[in-house]
Amino acid sequence: MDKPVGPTSHDVVTRVRRALRMKAVGHTGTLDPFASGLLMILLGRATRLAQFVERHDKTYLATAKLGVKTTTDDLTGEVIEEERGRAGRAVDPPSRRAVEATLHGFLGSQKQRPPAFSARKVGGERSYRLARRGVTLELPESDVTVHALELMEFRFPELVFRTRVSAGTYVRALARDIGEVLGTGAHLTALRREAIGTLRVEQAVSLEALSTETPILAPLSVLGHLPRIDLSEAQVTDVGHGRAARIELEFSSSGSVVGVGAGDRLIAVGRVEDKLFRPEVVLEPAES
């Protein structure tokens, strides 16, 4: 789905559930109400694939406003600080060269402190709920990777950049930290997710166009990043019953593997151990 600005990700799930007349509907990769763009919706048994889809890198087009910090690191929060430059005037604009050098410095693996207003859990409770009650939070840093970060436009105080990041990266925290390095402070004012893995927002359908005729992607299309094992019909039966299937080829993978039957049917996602494909999530169960 191409989520518009305004509704929550849960609102989109509700609309899909009603339009397609399905009960089992879920999403991966929450988009805040002020954000738009690609939202992956999983249907039926494919809702079990959420843990694998969430591992994809994601690409965003983001706009940050320099000179102002907020409680949420985006435009929905309260202003907590406005940086001032010389003689108490508005903050001095950084040069374009300084901005480009700062963005370049954020490339690669790094530690990132999630926003206080986030879905991270603290003592079993979502941090945003604690923050709304006035609880002061300093969330532990997470390991993230910024694979690409490109300056698209800079007209102070607005800074537009495109970035491809690992799962779990907060772009509003990235904007906040860019502002810190520039000495201006910053918060995110617009965010659009352009891609999840190899799927792009240009392939998505709008809420207005959603209907029972909406094309639905095969589950295998969102798992193209995983190694693949082609299963015989006998192996499909074993895997469909949740049993391990012996494979003859040498196969080295420490992560998840997809088991595929004839016609590119996604049978299961599992792991390979000692020449055995052990299913963990079965998408096409064997008939009893």
C-alpha positions in Angstrom: 0.0 0.0 0.0 1.0 3.6 -0.6 0.0 5.1 2.8 -1.0 8.8 2.7 -0.2 11.4 5.3 -2.7 11.3 8.1 -3.9 7.7 8.9 -2.0 5.4 11.1 -0.6 2.1 9.8 -3.3 0.3 11.8 -6.0 2.5 10.0 -4.6 1.2 6.7 -4.9 -2.4 7.9 -8.5 -1.8 8.9 -9.3 -0.4 5.4 -7.6 -3.4 3.8 -9.5 -5.8 6.0 -12.8 -4.3 5.1 -12.1 -3.9 1.4 -10.8 -7.5 0.9 -13.2 -9.0 3.4 -10.4 -10.8 5.3 -9.8 -11.1 9.0 -6.1 -12.1 9.0 -4.4 -8.9 7.9 -1.2 -7.3 9.3 1.5 -4.9 8.4 5.3 -4.7 8.8 7.4 -1.6 9.3 5.1 1.0 11.0 4.8 4.4 9.4 3.9 7.3 11.7 0.7 9.3 10.8 2.8 12.2 9.4 4.7 9.9 7.1 3.7 8.5 3.8 4.8 5.8 1.4 5.3 2.1 1.1 3.6 0.0 3.8 3.7 -3.8 3.4 0.4 -5.5 4.1 0.4 -9.3 4.8 -2.7 -11.3 4.2 -3.9 -14.7 5.6 -1.2 -17.2 6.4 1.4 -14.7 5.0 1.0 -12.7 8.2 3.5 -15.3 9.6 6.2 -13.8 7.4 6.3 -10.5 9.2 9.6 -11.4 11.1 11.3 -12.0 7.8 10.0 -9.1 5.8 11.0 -6.7 8.6 14.6 -7.5 8.0 14.7 -5.7 4.7 16.6 -2.4 4.2 14.4 0.6 3.7 14.7 3.7 1.5 13.3 7.1 2.6 13.0 10.6 1.3 13.2 12.9 4.3 12.9 16.6 5.1 14.4 18.0 8.2 14.2 21.5 9.7 17.4 22.8 11.1 17.5 25.1 14.2 14.6 23.6 16.1 14.5 20.5 18.4 11.3 18.8 19.4 10.3 16.2 22.1 9.5 13.6 19.4 12.3 14.5 16.9 9.6 15.3 14.4 7.0 18.0 13.7 4.3 16.4 15.9 6.2 17.1 19.1 6.6 20.2 21.3 9.5 22.6 20.6 12.1 22.1 23.4 14.9 24.3 22.0 15.6 26.8 19.3 19.2 27.2 18.6 20.6 30.8 18.5 23.6 32.1 16.7 25.7 35.2 17.3 24.2 38.1 19.2 21.1 36.0 20.0 20.0 35.9 16.4 18.5 32.8 14.7 21.1 30.1 14.3 23.8 30.7 11.7 23.2 28.6 8.6 25.8 26.0 7.9 27.4 25.8 4.5 26.3 23.3 1.9 29.8 21.8 2.1 29.4 21.4 5.9 26.1 19.7 5.4 27.4 17.3 2.8 30.4 16.4 5.0 28.1 15.8 7.9 25.9 13.4 6.0 28.9 11.5 4.7 30.0 11.0 8.3 26.8 9.1 9.1 27.5 6.4 6.5 28.2 2.9 7.8 27.5 0.9 11.0 26.9 2.9 14.1 25.1 3.2 17.4 21.8 5.1 17.4 19.7 6.3 20.4 16.0 5.7 19.6 13.6 8.6 20.1 11.9 8.7 23.5 8.6 8.7 21.7 9.0 5.3 20.0 7.6 1.8 20.2 10.6 0.5 22.0 9.7 -1.2 25.3 11.0 -0.1 28.7 10.1 -2.5 31.5 7.4 -4.1 29.3 5.8 -0.8 28.4 6.1 1.2 25.1 8.4 4.1 25.6 6.0 6.6 23.9 3.4 5.9 26.6 5.9 6.6 29.4 7.1 9.8 27.6 3.5 11.1 27.3 3.2 10.7 31.1 6.3 12.9 31.5 8.7 10.1 32.4 12.3 11.1 31.4 13.8 8.4 29.2 17.2 7.7 27.8 16.8 4.6 25.7 19.7 2.3 25.1 21.5 2.7 21.8 20.9 0.2 19.0 23.2 -1.1 16.2 22.1 0.3 12.9 23.6 0.8 9.4 23.2 3.7 7.1 23.9 2.2 3.6 23.4 5.4 1.6 22.8 9.1 2.5 22.5 11.7 -0.2 21.8 15.4 0.0 18.9 16.2 -2.4 18.2 19.8 -1.5 19.4 22.4 1.0 17.7 25.8 1.5 18.2 26.7 5.1 16.5 25.8 7.4 15.2 22.9 5.3 17.4 20.0 4.4 16.1 17.2 2.1 18.0 13.9 2.0 17.4 10.3 0.7 18.7 7.4 2.7 18.8 3.6 2.7 19.0 2.2 6.2 19.0 -1.2 8.0 15.9 -2.5 9.8 15.4 -0.8 13.1 16.8 2.6 12.1 14.8 5.7 13.0 15.1 8.4 10.4 13.9 11.1 12.8 16.7 10.1 15.1 19.1 10.4 12.1 17.7 13.9 11.4 18.1 14.8 15.1 21.7 13.6 15.2 22.6 15.4 11.9 21.4 18.6 13.6 23.5 17.9 16.6 26.7 17.5 14.5 25.9 20.7 12.6 25.4 22.5 15.9 21.9 23.7 14.9 19.6 21.0 16.2 16.9 19.5 13.9 13.7 17.7 13.6 12.0 15.8 10.9 9.1 17.6 9.1 8.3 15.1 6.3 9.1 11.4 5.5 8.2 9.2 2.6 9.2 5.5 2.4 10.2 4.8 -1.2 11.3 1.1 -1.0 11.4 -2.0 1.2 14.0 -4.3 -0.1 13.4 -4.6 -3.9 9.8 -3.5 -3.7 9.1 0.2 -4.5 6.3 2.6 -3.7 5.6 2.9 -7.5 4.3 -0.6 -7.4 1.9 0.1 -4.5 -1.8 0.8 -4.6 -3.5 3.9 -3.0 -6.3 3.6 -0.4 -8.7 5.1 -3.0 -7.9 2.4 -5.5 -8.2 -0.4 -3.0 -10.8 -3.0 -3.9 -11.4 -6.8 -4.2 -9.8 -6.5 -7.7 -6.5 -5.2 -6.2 -3.6 -7.4 -7.4 -2.0 -9.4 -4.5 1.6 -10.3 -4.7 2.7 -13.9 -4.1 4.4 -14.3 -0.7 7.7 -15.4 -2.4 8.0 -11.9 -3.9 8.9 -10.4 -0.5 11.4 -13.0 0.4 13.7 -12.8 -2.6 16.6 -11.8 -0.4 16.6 -15.3 1.2 18.4 -18.4 -0.2 16.1 -20.9 -1.9 15.7 -24.6 -1.9 13.5 -26.3 -4.5 11.5 -29.1 -3.0 10.2 -32.2 -4.6 6.5 -33.2 -4.1 7.6 -35.8 -1.5 9.6 -33.1 0.3 6.6 -30.7 0.1 4.5 -33.3 1.8 7.0 -33.7 4.6 7.5 -30.0 5.1 3.8 -29.3 4.9 3.4 -31.6 7.9 6.1 -29.7 9.7 8.7 -32.5 9.3 12.3 -31.9 8.2 13.2 -32.8 4.6 16.5 -34.2 3.6 18.4 -32.3 0.9 21.2 -33.8 -1.2 23.1 -30.7 -2.1 25.7 -29.1 0.1 24.1 -25.9 1.5 25.8 -23.4 3.7 23.5 -20.8 5.3 23.4 -19.6 8.9 20.1 -17.8 8.4 16.6 -18.4 7.1 16.0 -20.3 3.9 12.8 -20.6 1.8 11.5 -23.9 0.6 9.8 -23.7 -2.8 7.6 -26.2 -4.5 6.5 -26.6 -8.2 5.2 -23.4 -9.7 7.2 -21.2 -7.3 4.8 -22.0 -4.4 6.2 -20.8 -1.1 5.9 -23.9 1.1 7.8 -22.8 4.2 10.6 -20.8 5.7 13.2 -22.6 7.8 16.8 -23.5 8.3 19.3 -26.0 7.0 21.1 -28.2 9.5 23.1 -31.4 8.7 21.5 -31.6 5.2 18.0 -31.3 6.6 15.6 -28.4 5.8 13.8 -27.8 9.1 10.6 -25.7 8.6 9.9 -22.9 11.1 7.0 -21.2 9.4 4.8 -23.3 7.1 2.8 -21.4 4.5 1.3 -24.3 2.6 0.3 -27.0 5.0 -0.2 -30.6 3.8 -3.8 -31.7 3.4 -4.9 -34.1 6.2 
